[in-house]
């Protein structure tokens, strides 16, 4: 585990998965990140690479060959190499090897930096294609979970999810049988001045998936409607909002994604996946999202 801190927050990042494990809010005196109680969900904020979500039928296809792949790829379950630290940043890298090439036939270098500035945590991704001749196809996403409730004497359904400047959003669900996005049947989500009250049945149908760049900022607000934690994800095509369905799980995930779970019935090849990214030989893809603790 590596640590960085300033006078406002203290952050911990694990070698395993280069996973953000803690943001301690010194001003308010509480932990912001979900602490992975296995009763509900045994992760904090895993990186999703080189897949976000599941692939239809548990397999994806590339150049006529089918490969099995589990949910959210494999990076979250691998040990990264620490390559740099400063007073305010931690940088890890994961590189392709024989084990990854057997299930994902692409060379890659995934560099993840967590950097703090005041009350903000910048999560920076660099995906480099070291191949001299082959393209690199991938998706990448974040899955940070935040403690809700966090204030003493409050309940989960006292809180709000907030979408700044939005009165209505379109979203899709994941079909429980197909385990894929039901993009053919989108739903409308009405908001009250951007606010969505958290109810105990809000996530009973699983995650809300907002596509097409509709959401570039999403937050959780305290019961008095003041900000608690905010995600800025400018340029990300999709955002998921999730908590464990049909439970009293005391967390909510705000998830910026570049690429996502397959659409129902998808049988195409990897380059045809929804919002699939491509890095050409020698090219580096970069993205950043920001967590603000208010």
Order of alpha helices (4+ residues) and beta strands (2+ residues): beta-beta-beta-beta-beta-beta-beta-beta-beta-alpha-beta-beta-beta-beta-beta-beta-beta-beta-beta-beta-beta-beta-beta-beta-beta-beta
